Amino acid sequence: MRRTDEQFDELLRDMARQEDTPLPPGLDERLEQVYARLDFAGQTVKKEKKPVKRKIFTLARVAAIAAVVALCVASMAVGALAFSTERVVEVPKEQETIEIEDGGFSLILPDEWKGKYVAEMKDGVCTVYVKSIYDWCMAREGFHDENGPILGQLFYVHRCFDEPMTKEEFYRRTPWPAFFLLSTEDGTYGLTEPSDVRTYLAAPIDYNSINMDDPEVREYVAQTEEYEEMDGQIADILLEVDGKIVGALRQNGKDGPETIDLDDIGISLILPDEWKDKYTVVRDDERGVYNVFCKSVYDYCVSENLFVEDLFDEISGEFPIMGLLFTVSWADDDDASWTMVPGYELAHTEGGSYVMTLTSDVEYPFGFVDPETLEPTEWEPDDPWLADMMREYPNASLEDLVVMNRDYLTLYYSIRDIRLVLNGVMANALGSANG
């Protein structure tokens, strides 16, 4: 006859009272594991028949049996323990966690990362890799050294600065993509990401230029896709401090400073905060030139099809008639033409330099904002100059023109505050160094 839930509960209580009663098959091992985890006021639970211990053990046995039953029900491995009424028991699943002991915090990784990552601690830096790329590199000569694999790094967790600082100070002084974690008396911890490509194939993948029939290429593609997927989930990692979850990294600040990464020449430009969402980078692949525009002006020109072609015979394809802030390009040592316009030398190498050249022409709808105050210019409604200007900018209101002027001048005046990062080392702001 099948027992009811009440009868079964009473059976468990009887078993707990009678210490020598054998447990149902399969529960002995689990019960011993639960005993080891139970802590009753720091006392050791032993199977002794001394009266002073008897009550403690009885409580332990009841608790242990109840815990084992819950585990069995949750895992559906109930065996001889069958309930006539379904019971739902929530058991917290094991979380993927990286503990940073010297910082006193942990990182709880996305559940889907299980089995997909490798974490290594060396010299105070925890490096987290994509496991498939880690294993691939470690199995091949030339793809690893004494520091580990040369590819596959997702991020690094370490004490970035040996001094406490606020989140704002951290982002202001960090020259690479990063998340602020926490600040202690000894320093400030952060999660920093690589500033260059960490996969065998460049990401994003150009599927039109690869041979997917090649098994090795398919392996590279799978690794790269996995890397991109995990990289996109870094902001979902949870920060845990003193046993309490502070929140996801995306809630703990911005994803590093505004940065233009010129990967093929090894240079990064750290932009002022006010540049966020206000600039557009267009690369001329044919000549290896980076052109940086004021976004609102650029978007207006694109919407109105306002382009010039082959500007000065140096820019291929179509080029907006306004909005250019600066260009980064290569200049030979014997070519001094770039010195004839405003600009900065970013890095000198054998045979020439990478230079930033600023525009010397008006690159925005002129006259709608006072250049000193950035406040709208006063207009007379019947001003013929205003009427002529508005005819030059179809489908744009005065408000649109004011926004374009203000955006452009705000960015242009702060170019000198851009910071240069060369080979991972951050220099001073451009305006304080050269130019």
C-alpha positions, 0 to 999 in steps of 0.5 A, spaced: 500 500 500 502 506 498 504 511 504 501 518 504 505 524 505 503 524 512 505 517 513 511 518 510 513 524 514 511 520 520 516 514 518 522 519 517 521 522 524 521 515 527 527 513 523 530 519 526 528 517 533 531 510 532 538 511 530 540 504 528 534 504 523 537 502 516 535 508 511 532 506 504 537 504 499 541 509 496 541 514 502 546 512 506 552 516 502 548 522 501 546 522 508 553 522 510 555 528 506 549 532 509 552 530 516 559 533 514 556 540 512 551 541 518 554 545 523 550 545 530 553 551 534 560 549 532 559 542 535 561 535 532 556 531 530 558 524 532 554 517 533 555 516 540 549 514 545 551 519 551 545 523 553 548 530 552 549 528 544 543 524 543 538 530 542 543 534 537 544 528 533 537 526 533 536 534 530 541 533 525 538 526 523 532 529 522 535 535 518 539 531 514 534 526 512 530 532 510 535 535 506 537 528 502 529 527 501 529 534 498 535 533 493 532 526 491 526 530 489 529 535 486 534 530 482 528 526 480 532 520 483 527 518 488 528 511 488 524 508 494 522 515 496 515 516 492 510 521 493 503 521 491 503 528 490 508 532 486 512 537 490 517 542 487 523 543 491 528 549 489 535 547 490 540 553 488 544 551 482 552 551 482 554 558 479 561 559 475 565 563 480 572 566 480 574 568 487 579 574 487 582 573 494 586 579 495 581 583 493 576 580 497 570 579 492 568 574 487 565 574 480 559 570 478 560 568 471 554 567 466 551 560 467 552 558 459 560 559 460 560 553 464 566 548 461 568 554 456 573 558 460 580 557 463 582 562 469 589 563 471 592 567 476 599 569 476 603 575 479 596 578 482 593 578 475 587 573 473 587 572 466 580 569 463 581 565 456 576 562 452 577 554 453 577 552 446 582 557 444 586 556 450 587 549 449 588 550 441 594 554 443 597 550 448 597 544 443 601 548 438 608 550 438 609 558 437 602 559 440 604 559 447 610 562 452 611 562 459 606 566 460 601 562 457 597 562 450 598 568 446 590 568 444 584 567 447 584 572 453 577 575 454 579 579 460 584 581 466 582 582 473 587 585 477 589 591 482 589 597 476 592 602 481 595 602 488 591 607 491 584 608 492 580 612 487 572 613 485 569 610 479 570 617 475 577 617 477 578 610 475 575 611 468 578 618 467 585 614 468 584 608 465 587 607 457 583 601 455 576 598 455 575 596 463 570 596 468 571 599 475 570 593 480 571 596 487 576 601 491 580 598 497 585 602 502 590 598 498 588 600 491 583 600 486 581 593 482 578 593 475 576 588 469 580 590 463 579 587 456 585 586 451 585 592 446 587 588 440 585 582 436 585 575 441 582 570 436 586 567 430 581 570 425 579 577 425 573 579 428 568 580 425 569 574 421 568 576 413 565 570 411 565 571 404 573 571 404 574 564 407 573 557 405 568 554 410 570 547 406 576 547 410 576 543 417 581 548 420 577 554 417 571 551 420 575 550 427 577 557 427 570 560 425 567 556 431 572 559 436 572 566 433 564 566 434 565 563 441 569 568 443 565 574 440 559 571 444 562 570 450 566 577 449 559 580 449 556 577 455 562 580 460 558 586 462 553 581 465 558 578 470 556 579 477 560 582 482 559 579 489 563 583 495 562 580 502 557 575 500 552 580 497 551 581 489 553 588 488 550 588 481 552 586 474 558 590 471 554 594 466 551 597 472 557 599 475 559 604 470 561 605 463 565 600 459 571 604 459 572 611 456 570 613 449 576 610 445 578 610 437 582 604 436 586 604 430 588 597 431 592 596 424 597 601 426 597 600 434 594 606 436 588 608 441 585 615 442 582 616 448 576 621 447 573 626 452 567 624 455 563 629 451 565 626 445 560 620 447 555 618 441 557 625 437 563 622 432 563 618 427 569 614 424 570 612 417 576 609 414 579 609 407 581 602 407 585 603 400 589 609 403 589 606 410 586 613 412 582 614 418 577 620 418 573 622 424 567 626 423 562 630 427 556 625 427 550 630 427 553 634 421 556 627 418 549 624 418 545 630 415 550 630 409 549 623 408 541 624 409 541 630 404 547 626 399 551 632 400 558 629 398 564 631 394 568 626 390 576 625 391 577 631 395 584 633 394 585 627 390 587 623 397 580 621 399 577 615 395 569 615 394 564 619 396 566 624 402 561 629 406 562 636 404 562 638 412 563 635 419 570 633 418 574 634 425 581 630 423 584 625 419 590 620 422 594 618 416 602 616 415 607 621 412 613 620 410 619 623 413 621 627 406 613 629 406 613 635 410 606 638 407 602 635 413 606 641 418 602 646 413 596 645 417 594 644 424 596 637 427 599 633 431 605 627 430 602 621 434 608 616 433 614 616 429 617 610 426 622 608 421 621 612 415 616 616 417 610 618 422 603 617 424 600 624 424 593 627 426 591 633 421 586 638 423 581 641 418 583 648 416 576 650 413 569 651 416 566 644 416 559 646 419 553 650 418 557 657 419 554 662 423 548 659 427 552 658 434 557 663 437 564 660 437 565 663 444 559 661 448 556 656 444 549 659 444 545 660 438 546 667 434 541 672 435 537 672 428 532 677 425 526 673 422 527 677 415 534 677 415 536 676 408 543 673 410 539 668 414 534 666 408 540 665 404 543 660 409 537 656 410 536 655 402 543 652 403 541 647 408 534 644 405 530 640 410 534 642 416 530 647 421 534 652 425 534 647 431 538 642 427 543 647 425 544 650 432 545 642 434 550 641 428 554 647 430 554 646 437 556 639 436 562 640 432 565 646 435 564 642 442 568 636 439 573 641 435 575 645 441 576 639 445 581 635 440 587 638 444 584 634 450 585 627 446 590 622 450 594 618 446 595 610 447 601 607 444 603 600 445 599 600 451 602 606 454 598 612 455 601 619 454 599 626 456 593 630 452 595 632 445 595 639 447 600 638 452 605 634 449 606 637 442 602 640 436 
